[in-house]
Amino acid sequence: MKKLFLTSISLSISAVMAINANVLLSDFRTTHGVVPFDKITVQDFEPAIMAAIKEHEHEVEKIASNPQQPSFLNTIVALERSGESLERVLGVFYPLLSACADDSLMAVSNKLAPILSEHSNSITLNQQLWQRVKFVNEHFNAADYDDEDRMLLEETYKSFVRSGAALSADDRDRYRELSRQLTELSLKFEQNELKENSRYQLWLTAHDLDGLPESAVEAARMAAKENNRDGEYLITLHAPSYRPFMKYSSRRDLREKLYRMYNAQCTSGEFSNVQVLKDIANTRLAIAQLLGYKSFADFNLDDMMAQNTKNVYDMLHQLRQAYLPVQQADLKRLQQFASEIEGKPVTIMPWDYSYYSNKERERKYNFNDEQLRPYFELSAVTEGVFGLAEKLYGLKFSENFDAQVYHPEVRVFNVYDSDDSFLGVLYTDFFPRATKQSGAWMTNFREQYIDENGNDVRPLVTLTMNFTKPTDTKPSLLTFSEVETFVHEFGHALHSLLSRCKYSSLSGTNVDRDFVEMPSQFNENYMYQREFLDSFARHYITGEPIPQELLDQLIRSAHYGAAYSCVRQLGFGFIDMAWHSITKPYDGDVFRFEYDALKPVQVFEPVDGCIMSPQFGHIFSGGYAAGYYGYKWAEVLDADIFSKFREDGIFNKDTADSFRRIILSRGGTRKAMDMFIHFRGRAPKIDALMIRDGIKKP
């Protein structure tokens, strides 16, 4: 017994030494607090997270057992400021899990996800703590506090109620179990999606490349070379590879093959998400009904700008009624065009739309996206996107060559305000790799907040993309769509960088899910503004600006395909709402369920074996469950806000300052609708969006 005891002591000392040496468990002693990636290994995360959980448990217990009468300061603010170490560790862990997740990092995530879920539940289901939060809410004198304090209390109280704190003991146990299951299911969905996306490959020879532009051919050649198959050509399901092929390849058989590969992801085999997504939807339903709601959509929307399912469906159907007839007329015209150029009747299938619409757009406007690619060299685009923030808000960007990065392709920039005060750090990660999720996103290694000593802790922001990679002979030359994606995600980054809030849980992009896309989509409006494009778009060899004729053609073509894009986006919204509006568990055919959900906006007949749901990470493993409609909701808002800029001047300093002060700097410290009305002077209208899309005349 004594020997075992001594061994135990020895192991504990070893473990303590390892924890003490773990850089994740103390403030990063670096300039601006940037993450010291050179001192962090995958093996550091598990012990760091476990130690940080223990530390947070002690902090929470101290708050819950405080003998003093509950107050806003000793309960609500104390709770907000607790868990600093855990936030620091997870702030590094989760972005890496999306951007650089090898098998070892995913294994850590699989092991710790249920532990983290249980830790979160242990806080919100702590009855002693809940009684203190409840007491503060009931005895709170709002007149003694500012907007941000009032919002912190409201959000804290709601989070406890919405996390089961007010349930009976048995129901709290049930909630805890359901929450654990949902965490594990969501993680499984995400990892299946990542593995499946990287698994699909279309290998081609030179005879299969008809119609592809030089940039797509070169990228396919480089991808094959990287896989040790020099002389062949590889098309993957990553956007910079998939989209150009579907848009330009004249090989209809290969377009169909690639389309089926893309839209059959996670529908069968080892990485199938078919049962996983049903389990997720049913588990969410069980949680919602346990909390007294009819469906998960009812539960989720109760905490959104839209407020309820009726308002969401009203918006979806209003847009459907306006856009669907235009889209149907456009598709009929496109079929006539396709039949004309093919010399025979053509029935356009889903794998044909990008190809023929690009052909028609090119003929109608004497323009195609490949003509612009030489003018969108990545480093120049980066300067141009940063320049937009400089022109609107006076920001300055300086590359930081000393900061450590998690991958050699990552670049780091210090961001300063017009008065040279430090605003934050921006990381950019642009290119696809096997360990990175598809798509594009913004996130934080650290949120902005004011610490207990009154110091303004500035954010560490990351932009992660999957852009066209450089080749042996050319730098990274982007498509117009890729530049638009950059501008979009940069809008999210500005929302975080310009934040001036007291509490991290309310700062930056911590706003209603159906409002969070507004600042990013607002930025996209500048993509069709000559003054913006002229500021950076130069030919990567000659340095010449985009020819005026080509720029005019781009701007004239802005409305092309707007109805199709809107209807397609509405389809995603209908799928999301269908899955999360169920009122009893669903165990039927996932394919039939999605086909039925899409009927209001059906463009093409269903294709056997092809559906979106099993790879719809936004709603099944991301934060957009019963919230994907938010993209269109926010688009109504951003078009309306930009119409104010059009009225005043798109770079009007006073208007930009007002937008920054009233919305971008405030995070979630006020109700989203109140901020909108404060800036715009009225409630939002749909007219500006319809005018922008060419559906309605000015």
Rosetta blueprint (number, residue, H / E / L):
1 M L
2 K H
3 K H
4 L H
5 F H
6 L H
7 T H
8 S H
9 I H
10 S H
11 L H
12 S H
13 I H
14 S H
15 A H
16 V H
17 M H
18 A H
19 I H
20 N H
21 A L
22 N L
23 V H
24 L H
25 L H
26 S L
27 D L
28 F L
29 R L
30 T L
31 T H
32 H H
33 G H
34 V L
35 V L
36 P L
37 F H
38 D H
39 K H
40 I L
41 T L
42 V H
43 Q H
44 D H
45 F H
46 E H
47 P H
48 A H
49 I H
50 M H
51 A H
52 A H
53 I H
54 K H
55 E H
56 H H
57 E H
58 H H
59 E H
60 V H
61 E H
62 K H
63 I H
64 A H
65 S L
66 N L
67 P L
68 Q L
69 Q L
70 P L
71 S L
72 F H
73 L H
74 N H
75 T H
76 I H
77 V H
78 A H
79 L H
80 E H
81 R H
82 S L
83 G L
84 E H
85 S H
86 L H
87 E H
88 R H
89 V H
90 L H
91 G H
92 V H
93 F H
94 Y H
95 P H
96 L H
97 L H
98 S H
99 A H
100 C L
101 A L
102 D L
103 D H
104 S H
105 L H
106 M H
107 A H
108 V H
109 S H
110 N H
111 K H
112 L H
113 A H
114 P H
115 I H
116 L H
117 S H
118 E H
119 H H
120 S H
121 N H
122 S H
123 I H
124 T H
125 L L
126 N L
127 Q H
128 Q H
129 L H
130 W H
131 Q H
132 R H
133 V H
134 K H
135 F H
136 V H
137 N H
138 E H
139 H L
140 F L
141 N L
142 A H
143 A H
144 D H
145 Y L
146 D L
147 D H
148 E H
149 D H
150 R H
151 M H
152 L H
153 L H
154 E H
155 E H
156 T H
157 Y H
158 K H
159 S H
160 F H
161 V H
162 R H
163 S L
164 G L
165 A L
166 A L
167 L L
168 S L
169 A H
170 D H
171 D H
172 R H
173 D H
174 R H
175 Y H
176 R H
177 E H
178 L H
179 S H
180 R H
181 Q H
182 L H
183 T H
184 E H
185 L H
186 S H
187 L H
188 K H
189 F H
190 E H
191 Q H
192 N H
193 E H
194 L H
195 K H
196 E H
197 N H
198 S H
199 R H
200 Y L
201 Q E
202 L E
203 W E
204 L E
205 T L
206 A H
207 H H
208 D H
209 L L
210 D L
211 G L
212 L L
213 P L
214 E H
215 S H
216 A H
217 V H
218 E H
219 A H
220 A H
221 R H
222 M H
223 A H
224 A H
225 K H
226 E H
227 N L
228 N L
229 R L
230 D L
231 G L
232 E L
233 Y E
234 L E
235 I E
236 T E
237 L L
238 H L
239 A H
240 P H
241 S H
242 Y H
243 R H
244 P H
245 F H
246 M H
247 K H
248 Y H
249 S L
250 S L
251 R L
252 R H
253 D H
254 L H
255 R H
256 E H
257 K H
258 L H
259 Y H
260 R H
261 M H
262 Y H
263 N H
264 A L
265 Q L
266 C L
267 T L
268 S L
269 G L
270 E L
271 F L
272 S L
273 N L
274 V H
275 Q H
276 V H
277 L H
278 K H
279 D H
280 I H
281 A H
282 N H
283 T H
284 R H
285 L H
286 A H
287 I H
288 A H
289 Q H
290 L H
291 L L
292 G L
293 Y L
294 K L
295 S L
296 F H
297 A H
298 D H
299 F H
300 N H
301 L H
302 D L
303 D L
304 M L
305 M L
306 A L
307 Q L
308 N L
309 T H
310 K H
311 N H
312 V H
313 Y H
314 D H
315 M H
316 L H
317 H H
318 Q H
319 L H
320 R H
321 Q H
322 A H
323 Y H
324 L H
325 P H
326 V H
327 Q H
328 Q H
329 A H
330 D H
331 L H
332 K H
333 R H
334 L H
335 Q H
336 Q H
337 F H
338 A H
339 S H
340 E H
341 I H
342 E H
343 G L
344 K L
345 P L
346 V L
347 T L
348 I L
349 M L
350 P L
351 W L
352 D L
353 Y H
354 S H
355 Y H
356 Y H
357 S H
358 N H
359 K H
360 E H
361 R H
362 E H
363 R H
364 K H
365 Y H
366 N L
367 F L
368 N L
369 D H
370 E H
371 Q H
372 L H
373 R H
374 P H
375 Y H
376 F L
377 E E
378 L H
379 S H
380 A H
381 V H
382 T H
383 E H
384 G H
385 V H
386 F H
387 G H
388 L H
389 A H
390 E H
391 K H
392 L H
393 Y H
394 G L
395 L L
396 K E
397 F E
398 S E
399 E E
400 N L
401 F L
402 D L
403 A L
404 Q L
405 V L
406 Y L
407 H L
408 P L
409 E L
410 V L
411 R E
412 V E
413 F E
414 N E
415 V E
416 Y E
417 D L
418 S L
419 D L
420 D L
421 S L
422 F E
423 L E
424 G E
425 V E
426 L E
427 Y E
428 T E
429 D E
430 F L
431 F L
432 P L
433 R L
434 A L
435 T L
436 K L
437 Q L
438 S L
439 G L
440 A L
441 W E
442 M E
443 T E
444 N E
445 F E
446 R E
447 E L
448 Q L
449 Y E
450 I E
451 D L
452 E L
453 N L
454 G L
455 N L
456 D E
457 V E
458 R L
459 P L
460 L E
461 V E
462 T E
463 L E
464 T E
465 M L
466 N L
467 F L
468 T L
469 K L
470 P L
471 T L
472 D L
473 T L
474 K L
475 P L
476 S L
477 L E
478 L L
479 T L
480 F H
481 S H
482 E H
483 V H
484 E H
485 T H
486 F H
487 V H
488 H H
489 E H
490 F H
491 G H
492 H H
493 A H
494 L H
495 H H
496 S H
497 L H
498 L L
499 S L
500 R L
501 C L
502 K L
503 Y L
504 S H
505 S H
506 L H
507 S L
508 G L
509 T L
510 N L
511 V L
512 D L
513 R L
514 D L
515 F L
516 V L
517 E L
518 M H
519 P H
520 S H
521 Q H
522 F H
523 N H
524 E H
525 N H
526 Y H
527 M H
528 Y H
529 Q L
530 R H
531 E H
532 F H
533 L H
534 D L
535 S L
536 F L
537 A L
538 R E
539 H L
540 Y L
541 I L
542 T L
543 G L
544 E L
545 P E
546 I L
547 P L
548 Q H
549 E H
550 L H
551 L H
552 D H
553 Q H
554 L H
555 I H
556 R H
557 S H
558 A H
559 H H
560 Y L
561 G L
562 A H
563 A H
564 Y H
565 S H
566 C H
567 V H
568 R H
569 Q H
570 L H
571 G H
572 F H
573 G H
574 F H
575 I H
576 D H
577 M H
578 A H
579 W H
580 H H
581 S L
582 I L
583 T L
584 K L
585 P L
586 Y L
587 D L
588 G L
589 D L
590 V H
591 F H
592 R H
593 F H
594 E H
595 Y H
596 D H
597 A H
598 L H
599 K H
600 P H
601 V H
602 Q L
603 V L
604 F L
605 E L
606 P L
607 V L
608 D L
609 G L
610 C L
611 I L
612 M L
613 S H
614 P H
615 Q H
616 F L
617 G H
618 H H
619 I H
620 F H
621 S L
622 G L
623 G L
624 Y L
625 A L
626 A L
627 G L
628 Y L
629 Y L
630 G H
631 Y H
632 K H
633 W H
634 A H
635 E H
636 V H
637 L H
638 D H
639 A H
640 D H
641 I H
642 F H
643 S H
644 K H
645 F H
646 R H
647 E H
648 D H
649 G L
650 I L
651 F L
652 N L
653 K H
654 D H
655 T H
656 A H
657 D H
658 S H
659 F H
660 R H
661 R H
662 I H
663 I H
664 L H
665 S L
666 R L
667 G L
668 G L
669 T L
670 R L
671 K L
672 A H
673 M H
674 D H
675 M H
676 F H
677 I H
678 H H
679 F H
680 R H
681 G L
682 R L
683 A L
684 P L
685 K L
686 I L
687 D H
688 A H
689 L H
690 M H
691 I H
692 R H
693 D L
694 G L
695 I L
696 K L
697 K L
698 P L
